[in-house]
Amino acid sequence: MTSRLFLISSNLALPHFAAVVSTLARGASRAAVVTTAEPKLKERNRNAVLARDTLLAVGVPAVEFFDFDTQPSADLAAFDLVYLAGGNPYYLLQRVRDTGADAVIEEMLEAGRPIIGSSAGALLLGRSLNAVPIFDTSVPDLGCKDTDALRLVPFTVLPHTNRWKARFADYSARVANAGVLCRSEILEITDDEGLLVEGDTVTRIGSTFPPTPVELSAQPAA
């Protein structure tokens, strides 16, 4: 069965994402919004609230907040669609590993159930978190030693690129460095962009252009 992921930078409720979200949510009777990446805000995280409201608006009958800090990761398998909200990617990665949620997420993806990742959630699904400190030193790594992410796509997402371009004169050099450290291709997405991944096909979704196919470079080494 074809895997289906949607990797976004921040806000699922953007109007130009409507068709993607509607298609991914078609037939889903129960969706989970995972709030673990925000250790303090949890379900009060604006990103998570907007995601819940968007999924309800496209017709998912039941949308529930889910937290690996308080709920068994195996319970995630009961949902038809999963949204991984933003926050600290290191914390999210560690909790996913510690609770065994990584295996649950991979099994869901292999079964064709859609996974949506926003910011930290998008980073989790890619190859590595090594791009994070190159662009945002304010994110604490919490002592995370193994920065390999779940590697469910053959690239690393760099969210919020509009912010980094405005901040760093050497932005291009930083992206190149991130590719070396992550040992993968870096796909950049601004705050209003997303990457729809369906099997081996990647499509860029944005507000200023039609859905655009993305040509990936050679597959990175395992």
TORDRENNU-36306 format. One line per field, with one value per residue: residue in three letters; y, z, x of N, C-alpha, C, CB in turn. Coordinates in steps of 0.1 Angstrom, whole numbers, plus 5000, padded with zeros to 4 digits. Each point is the difference from the previous one (the first is absolute). Last residue first. Glycine has a CB too. Layout:
BEGIN
rest [ALA/...]
n.py [Y/...]
n.pz [Z/...]
n.px [X/...]
ca.py [Y/...]
ca.pz [Z/...]
ca.px [X/...]
c.py [Y/...]
c.pz [Z/...]
c.px [X/...]
cb.py [Y/...]
cb.pz [Z/...]
cb.px [X/...]
This chain:
BEGIN
rest [ALA/ALA/PRO/GLN/ALA/SER/LEU/GLU/VAL/PRO/THR/PRO/PRO/PHE/THR/SER/GLY/ILE/ARG/THR/VAL/THR/ASP/GLY/GLU/VAL/LEU/LEU/GLY/GLU/ASP/ASP/THR/ILE/GLU/LEU/ILE/GLU/SER/ARG/CYS/LEU/VAL/GLY/ALA/ASN/ALA/VAL/ARG/ALA/SER/TYR/ASP/ALA/PHE/ARG/ALA/LYS/TRP/ARG/ASN/THR/HIS/PRO/LEU/VAL/THR/PHE/PRO/VAL/LEU/ARG/LEU/ALA/ASP/THR/ASP/LYS/CYS/GLY/LEU/ASP/PRO/VAL/SER/THR/ASP/PHE/ILE/PRO/VAL/ALA/ASN/LEU/SER/ARG/GLY/LEU/LEU/LEU/ALA/GLY/ALA/SER/SER/GLY/ILE/ILE/PRO/ARG/GLY/ALA/GLU/LEU/MET/GLU/GLU/ILE/VAL/ALA/ASP/ALA/GLY/THR/ASP/ARG/VAL/ARG/GLN/LEU/LEU/TYR/TYR/PRO/ASN/GLY/GLY/ALA/LEU/TYR/VAL/LEU/ASP/PHE/ALA/ALA/LEU/ASP/ALA/SER/PRO/GLN/THR/ASP/PHE/ASP/PHE/PHE/GLU/VAL/ALA/PRO/VAL/GLY/VAL/ALA/LEU/LEU/THR/ASP/ARG/ALA/LEU/VAL/ALA/ASN/ARG/ASN/ARG/GLU/LYS/LEU/LYS/PRO/GLU/ALA/THR/THR/VAL/VAL/ALA/ALA/ARG/SER/ALA/GLY/ARG/ALA/LEU/THR/SER/VAL/VAL/ALA/ALA/PHE/HIS/PRO/LEU/ALA/LEU/ASN/SER/SER/ILE/LEU/PHE/LEU/ARG/SER/THR/MET]
n.py [5042/5047/5030/4990/5048/5042/5001/5038/5012/5013/5044/5005/5059/5042/5024/4965/4946/4950/4978/4944/4960/4951/4963/5006/5049/5036/5049/5035/5050/5052/5031/4993/4970/4949/4988/4946/4991/4947/4981/5008/5044/5015/5001/5016/5029/5014/5006/5020/5024/5010/5012/5025/5026/5033/4976/5028/5003/4955/4985/5022/4984/4956/4985/4952/4974/4946/4967/4958/4955/4999/4969/5009/5022/5026/4989/5029/4967/5038/5040/5024/5037/5033/5045/5033/5041/4984/4989/4991/4973/4983/4982/4979/4962/4982/4969/4985/5009/4986/5029/5038/4994/4996/5037/5017/4958/4951/4978/4946/4978/4943/4973/4980/5021/5041/4970/4973/5043/5018/4956/4998/5049/4996/4971/5040/5005/5006/5029/5019/5004/5015/5028/5014/5004/5020/5027/5012/4996/4950/4957/4988/4947/4983/4959/4983/4955/5004/5035/4967/4984/5043/5008/5059/5025/5000/4983/5023/5001/5035/4974/5016/4968/5016/5033/5032/5038/5020/4962/5003/5049/4996/4966/5026/5041/4975/4980/5045/5022/4960/4995/4953/5016/5037/4972/4963/5002/4954/4976/5017/4970/5007/4949/4999/4962/5002/5017/4996/5048/5021/4996/5019/5032/5006/5001/5026/5027/5011/5040/5010/4977/4974/4977/5039/4976/4963/4946/4954/4971/4948/4960/4957/4968/4945]
n.pz [5035/4969/4972/4944/4968/5004/4987/4969/5025/4963/5024/5007/4983/5037/5037/5029/4984/5000/4973/4997/5002/4982/5024/5036/5020/5029/4991/5027/5010/5002/5033/5022/4957/5001/4979/5000/5007/4984/5045/5023/5020/4998/4950/4998/5038/4977/4960/5031/5022/4955/4988/5044/5013/5009/5029/5003/4955/4989/5047/4994/4954/5014/5037/4981/4968/5000/4980/4964/5006/5046/5038/5021/5039/5007/5024/5037/5039/5033/5015/5040/4977/4972/5009/4954/5003/4968/4957/4968/5021/5040/4964/4964/5030/5007/4950/4975/5020/5033/5033/4969/4992/5050/5006/4952/4984/4977/4987/4988/4976/5004/4965/5032/4992/5022/5034/5000/5000/5034/5024/4991/5013/5037/5027/5024/4991/4951/5006/5041/4974/4959/5028/5027/4957/4977/5038/4961/4958/5002/4966/4989/4987/4979/5026/5052/5017/4993/5033/5034/4992/5017/5045/5015/5025/4969/4958/5002/4963/5001/4961/4961/4991/4951/4964/4971/5010/5044/5027/4974/5005/5047/5006/4971/5022/5043/4984/4983/5039/5042/5034/4989/5012/5003/5026/4968/4951/4985/5023/4981/4956/4988/4982/4971/4998/4952/4954/4959/4997/5028/4958/4972/5036/5010/4950/4992/5042/4999/4977/5044/5045/5038/4999/5003/4995/4968/4992/4981/4993/4990/4979/4986/4966/5020]
n.px [5217/5020/4956/4985/5017/4956/4941/4975/4951/4958/4969/4948/5007/5021/4979/4983/5022/4999/5042/4988/5036/4983/5019/4953/4992/5023/4980/5033/4971/5015/4986/5045/5031/5029/5049/5011/5054/5012/5036/5040/4992/5048/4999/4953/5010/5040/4971/4966/5038/5018/4953/4996/5040/4964/4955/4957/4980/5018/4989/4955/4995/5018/4972/5013/5036/4984/5043/4980/4985/4964/5011/5042/4982/5054/5051/5014/5009/5009/4966/5013/4973/5021/4966/4996/5026/5032/4971/5039/5035/4976/4966/5025/5011/4956/4998/4957/4944/4967/5024/5005/4952/4994/5032/4975/4967/4999/4954/5003/4955/5006/5022/5031/5044/4982/4980/5042/5025/4968/5002/5049/5002/4969/5028/5016/5048/4996/4959/5019/5043/4976/4970/5039/5026/4961/4969/4955/4971/4967/4999/4947/4992/4953/4986/5023/5008/5047/5001/4989/5046/5017/4963/5001/5035/5038/4982/4948/4963/4959/4964/4970/4958/4987/5031/4974/5027/4984/5017/5042/4996/4986/5036/5030/4984/5005/5043/5013/4980/5003/4966/5007/5056/5031/5034/5010/4980/5014/4963/4959/4990/4948/4983/4951/4963/4985/5026/4974/5020/5034/5027/4964/4988/5048/5009/4958/5010/5047/4984/4975/5031/4984/5043/5041/5047/5015/4979/5012/4957/5016/4974/5030/4965/5001]
ca.py [4996/4987/5000/4996/4986/4996/4997/4990/5002/4988/4998/4988/4987/4992/5008/5009/5014/5007/5012/5011/5012/5013/5006/4991/4988/4988/4988/4989/4986/4989/4997/4998/5012/5004/5012/5006/5009/5012/4999/4989/4991/4994/4992/4988/4991/4994/4991/4989/4992/4992/4989/4989/4988/5004/4996/5001/5014/5008/4998/5007/5014/5006/5015/5009/5012/5012/5008/5014/5000/5006/4995/4996/4987/5000/4994/5009/4994/4996/4990/4989/4991/4987/4992/4987/5002/4996/5005/5011/5009/5010/5009/5014/5008/5013/5005/4993/5000/4990/4986/4996/4998/4988/4989/5005/5015/5005/5014/5007/5012/5011/5010/4995/4989/5005/5007/4990/4994/5010/5002/4988/5000/5006/4990/4994/4994/4988/4990/4994/4992/4988/4991/4994/4991/4987/4997/5002/5005/5014/5003/5013/5005/5011/4999/5012/4999/4992/5008/5005/4990/5003/4989/4989/4995/5001/4988/5004/4987/5002/5000/5004/5000/5001/4989/4989/4992/5008/4999/4986/4998/5007/4993/4987/5003/5004/4988/4991/5005/5004/5014/5002/4988/5004/5008/4994/5012/5009/4997/5013/4997/5011/5004/5006/5004/5002/4999/4987/4993/4996/4991/4987/4993/4995/4990/4989/4994/4986/4993/4997/5009/5007/4992/5001/5006/5009/5014/5007/5014/5009/5014/5008/5012/5012]
ca.pz [5012/5006/5010/5014/5002/4996/5010/4995/5005/5003/4991/5005/5000/4988/4989/4997/5005/5001/5008/4994/5010/4994/4996/4994/4997/4996/5000/4991/5004/4990/4993/5010/5008/4999/5007/4994/5008/4993/4991/4990/5000/5014/5004/4992/5005/5012/4995/4994/5011/5005/4991/5001/4994/4987/4997/5011/5005/4989/4999/5012/4998/4993/5004/5001/5007/4999/5013/5000/4997/4987/4992/4986/4996/5002/4989/4993/4987/4993/4990/5001/5012/4995/5008/5003/5012/5012/5012/4998/4990/5006/5010/4994/5001/5007/5011/5003/4990/4990/5005/5002/4986/4995/5007/5006/4999/5010/4998/5011/4998/5007/4992/4997/4991/4987/4995/4996/4987/4989/4997/4994/4987/4991/4989/5001/5013/5002/4990/5005/5011/4996/4993/5010/5008/4992/5001/5014/5002/5002/5010/4998/5011/4995/4986/4992/4998/4989/4988/4998/4993/4986/4993/4994/5009/5014/5004/5005/5004/5003/5014/5000/5013/5011/5009/5002/4988/4989/5002/4998/4985/4994/5004/4993/4986/5000/5003/4988/4989/4989/4999/4992/4996/4996/5009/5013/5008/4998/5008/5006/5011/5000/5012/4998/5012/5010/5014/5005/4994/5011/5010/4993/4998/5013/5005/4992/5002/5004/4988/4990/4988/4996/4992/5003/5012/5008/4999/5008/4996/5010/4998/5012/4998/5000]
ca.px [4992/5003/5011/4996/5002/5013/5010/5010/5014/5008/5012/5008/4992/5003/5002/4989/5002/4987/5001/4994/5000/4997/5012/5010/4991/5008/4992/5005/5001/5002/4987/4989/4997/4986/4996/4988/4992/4995/4988/5003/4989/4998/5012/4999/4989/5006/5010/4993/4994/5011/5003/4990/5006/5005/5014/5009/5000/5005/5014/5006/4999/5012/5002/4988/5004/4993/4998/5005/5015/5002/4988/5005/4994/4985/4993/4991/4997/5013/4997/5009/4996/5001/5008/4993/4992/5007/4993/4991/5006/5009/4993/4998/5012/4998/5009/5012/5011/4998/5000/5014/5006/4994/5007/5012/5003/5010/5003/5007/5007/4994/4994/4986/5000/5004/4989/4990/5005/4998/4985/4996/5006/4991/4998/4986/4999/5009/4996/4988/5003/5007/4991/4991/5008/5002/5014/5006/5014/5001/5011/5006/5007/5009/5001/4996/4985/4997/5000/4987/4992/5002/5008/4992/4989/5004/5008/5012/5007/5014/5004/5014/5006/4991/5004/4991/5000/4993/4985/4996/5000/4989/4987/5000/4996/4986/4992/5001/4991/5009/4998/4989/4992/4986/4993/4999/4998/5012/5012/5004/5010/5009/5007/5013/5006/4990/5005/4997/4988/4991/5007/5003/4988/4995/5009/4998/4987/5002/5005/4990/5002/4987/4992/4986/4994/5009/4998/5010/4999/5004/4995/5001/5008/4992]
c.py [5003/4997/4986/5000/4996/4985/4996/4998/4989/5004/4988/4997/4989/4988/4992/5008/5009/5014/5007/5012/5012/5010/5014/5007/4989/4989/4988/4988/4991/4987/4989/4997/4997/5013/5003/5011/5006/5008/5013/4997/4988/4990/4993/4990/4987/4990/4992/4989/4988/4992/4991/4988/4988/4988/5004/4999/5002/5015/5009/4999/5008/5015/5006/5014/5010/5011/5012/5006/5013/5001/5006/4993/4995/4987/5000/4995/5009/4994/4997/4990/4988/4989/4985/4991/4987/5001/4994/5006/5012/5009/5011/5010/5014/5009/5013/5004/4992/5000/4990/4986/4995/4996/4986/4988/5004/5015/5005/5014/5006/5012/5011/5010/4994/4988/5005/5007/4990/4993/5009/5001/4988/4999/5006/4990/4992/4993/4987/4989/4992/4991/4987/4990/4992/4990/4986/4997/5002/5004/5015/5002/5014/5006/5010/4998/5012/4999/4992/5009/5004/4990/5002/4990/4988/4994/5001/4988/5004/4988/5004/5002/5004/5002/5001/4988/4987/4992/5007/4998/4986/4998/5006/4993/4987/5002/5004/4988/4991/5005/5006/5015/5004/4989/5003/5009/4996/5013/5010/4998/5013/4998/5012/5004/5004/5005/5003/4999/4986/4993/4995/4990/4986/4992/4994/4988/4987/4992/4985/4991/4996/5009/5006/4992/4997/5005/5007/5015/5007/5014/5009/5014/5008/5013]
c.pz [5013/5012/5004/5009/5015/5003/4994/5011/4995/5005/5004/4990/5006/5000/4987/4987/4997/5006/4999/5010/4992/5011/4994/4997/4993/4999/4994/5002/4989/5007/4990/4994/5009/5008/4999/5008/4991/5010/4993/4991/4991/5000/5013/5003/4992/5006/5012/4995/4995/5012/5005/4991/5000/4993/4986/4996/5010/5004/4989/5000/5011/4997/4992/5002/5001/5007/4997/5014/4999/4997/4987/4992/4986/4995/5003/4987/4993/4987/4992/4989/5001/5011/4995/5008/5004/5012/5012/5013/4999/4990/5006/5011/4993/4999/5006/5012/5005/4990/4989/5005/5001/4986/4995/5007/5008/4998/5010/4996/5013/5000/5007/4992/4996/4990/4986/4994/4996/4986/4988/4996/4992/4985/4990/4990/5002/5013/5001/4991/5006/5012/4996/4994/5011/5008/4993/4999/5015/5003/5000/5011/4996/5012/4994/4985/4991/4997/4988/4988/4997/4991/4985/4994/4995/5010/5014/5005/5005/5006/5001/5014/4999/5014/5013/5008/5001/4987/4989/5002/4997/4985/4993/5004/4992/4985/4999/5002/4988/4988/4989/4999/4991/4997/4995/5010/5015/5007/4999/5008/5004/5011/4996/5013/4997/5013/5009/5015/5006/4995/5010/5010/4994/4998/5013/5004/4992/5000/5004/4988/4989/4988/4994/4990/5002/5012/5010/4999/5010/4995/5012/4996/5013/5000]
c.px [5008/4992/5003/5012/4997/5002/5013/5010/5008/5015/5008/5011/5008/4991/5003/5002/4988/5003/4986/5000/4994/4999/4998/5013/5009/4991/5008/4991/5005/4999/5001/4987/4988/4998/4985/4995/4989/4991/4998/4988/5002/4989/4997/5011/4999/4990/5006/5009/4992/4995/5011/5003/4990/5007/5004/5015/5011/5001/5007/5015/5006/4999/5011/5004/4988/5006/4992/4998/5006/5014/4999/4989/5003/4995/4985/4995/4990/4998/5013/4999/5009/4997/5000/5010/4993/4991/5006/4993/4992/5007/5010/4996/4999/5012/4995/5008/5012/5011/4999/5001/5014/5005/4995/5008/5012/5002/5009/5003/5006/5008/4992/4992/4986/5000/5002/4987/4990/5005/4998/4985/4995/5006/4990/4997/4987/4997/5008/4995/4988/5003/5007/4990/4991/5008/5002/5015/5004/5015/5002/5011/5006/5007/5009/5002/4995/4985/4995/4999/4986/4992/5001/5009/4992/4990/5005/5008/5014/5006/5014/5004/5015/5006/4991/5004/4992/4999/4993/4985/4995/4999/4988/4987/4999/4995/4985/4991/5001/4991/5009/4996/4988/4991/4986/4992/4998/4999/5011/5014/5007/5010/5009/5006/5014/5006/4989/5005/4999/4988/4990/5006/5002/4987/4994/5008/4998/4987/5003/5005/4990/5002/4988/4991/4985/4993/5009/4999/5009/4998/5004/4996/5000/5009]
cb.py [4983/5002/5023/4986/5000/5023/4993/5006/5012/4987/5025/4991/5008/5009/5017/5002/4996/4978/5002/4986/4991/4989/4977/4986/5015/5008/5015/5008/5005/5015/5024/5015/5015/4976/5010/4979/5005/4988/4983/4990/5019/5022/5015/5014/5020/5020/5015/5016/5021/5018/5015/5018/5008/5024/4981/4991/5002/4984/4976/4994/4996/4977/4995/4981/4997/4987/4991/5003/4980/5013/4995/4997/5006/5025/4986/5018/4976/4996/5008/5004/5007/5008/5015/5002/5024/5007/5002/4990/4980/4984/4982/4990/4978/4989/4988/4998/5022/5003/5008/5024/5017/5005/5015/5023/5003/4977/5004/4978/5004/4983/4983/4988/4994/5019/5007/4984/5003/5019/4996/4986/5011/5015/4982/5021/5019/5011/5018/5022/5016/5014/5020/5021/5015/5013/5013/4994/5011/5001/4977/5009/4977/5005/4991/5015/4989/4987/5014/4999/4982/5009/4984/5016/5023/5021/4998/5022/4986/5024/4982/5011/4983/4985/5000/5008/5010/5021/5000/4993/5016/5017/4995/4999/5022/5011/4990/5008/5023/4984/5001/4978/4989/5020/5010/4989/5013/4990/4976/5007/4977/5016/4976/5008/4984/4982/5007/4991/5013/5020/5013/5012/5023/5020/5011/5015/5023/5007/5022/5021/5004/4998/4981/5023/5017/5006/4996/4980/4998/4984/4991/4986/5000/4987]
cb.pz [4986/4991/5007/4990/4982/5003/5015/4976/5020/4983/4998/5012/4980/4999/5016/5025/4998/5002/4997/4986/5014/4981/4996/4991/4998/5012/4997/5000/5016/4986/5004/5015/4981/4997/4997/4988/5015/4977/5016/5016/5005/5009/4987/4983/5008/5004/4980/4993/5014/4993/4981/5004/5009/5008/5016/5015/4995/4983/5010/5013/4987/4990/5022/5010/4992/4997/5010/4975/4987/5002/5021/5009/5016/4997/4994/5011/5009/5022/4998/5024/4997/4983/5019/4979/4993/4989/4987/4977/4988/5018/5005/4978/5000/5015/4989/4976/4992/5003/5021/5005/4990/5013/5020/5003/4997/5001/4989/5008/4981/5015/4984/5022/5010/5011/5023/5018/5007/5016/5025/5012/5009/5018/5016/5010/5008/4986/4985/5012/5005/4981/4992/5014/4996/4979/5022/5011/4978/5008/4996/4988/5009/4980/4999/5020/5022/5005/5009/5024/5011/5005/5018/4996/5008/4994/4976/5007/4984/5004/5005/4977/5009/4987/4991/4979/4994/5011/5024/5006/4998/5018/5022/5000/5002/5023/5014/4997/5009/5007/5024/5006/5022/4990/5007/4996/4981/4978/4999/5002/4990/4990/5009/4977/5014/4990/4993/4977/4979/5012/4997/4978/4996/5012/4990/4981/5005/5014/4990/5006/5007/5024/5013/5008/4999/4980/4993/4998/4990/5009/4986/5010/4976/5012]
cb.px [4988/5023/4994/4981/5018/5010/4982/4996/4992/4986/5001/4980/4987/5024/5009/4996/5025/4986/5026/4985/5020/4987/5010/4981/4979/5020/4979/5024/4981/5014/4993/5012/5009/4992/5024/4994/5020/5001/4990/5016/4985/5009/5016/4990/4988/5014/5005/4982/4999/5016/4993/4983/5023/5004/4998/4982/4975/4991/4997/4980/4979/5002/4992/4987/5024/4979/5021/4995/4995/4978/4989/5023/4982/4999/5020/5013/5004/5009/4977/5001/4977/5016/4996/4986/4997/5022/4979/4996/5010/5004/4984/4994/5012/4984/5020/5001/4992/4976/4990/5005/4985/4980/5003/4989/4975/5011/4978/5010/4985/4989/4999/5001/5022/5013/4994/5009/5024/5004/4995/5017/5020/4990/5004/4993/5013/5018/4993/4995/5018/5010/4987/5002/5020/4998/5003/4978/4997/4976/5011/4979/5005/4985/4977/5005/4999/5020/5019/4996/5013/5022/4993/4981/4999/5012/5007/4991/4987/4995/4983/4999/4984/4985/5024/4992/5022/5008/5004/5023/5019/5002/5011/5025/5011/5003/5018/5024/5003/5019/4994/4992/5006/5011/5021/5022/4990/5001/4994/4976/5004/4982/5000/4994/4986/4986/5023/5002/5001/5007/5021/5003/4989/5010/5020/4995/4991/5019/5009/4989/5024/4993/5008/5005/5017/5012/4976/5016/4976/5017/4980/5019/4994/4981]
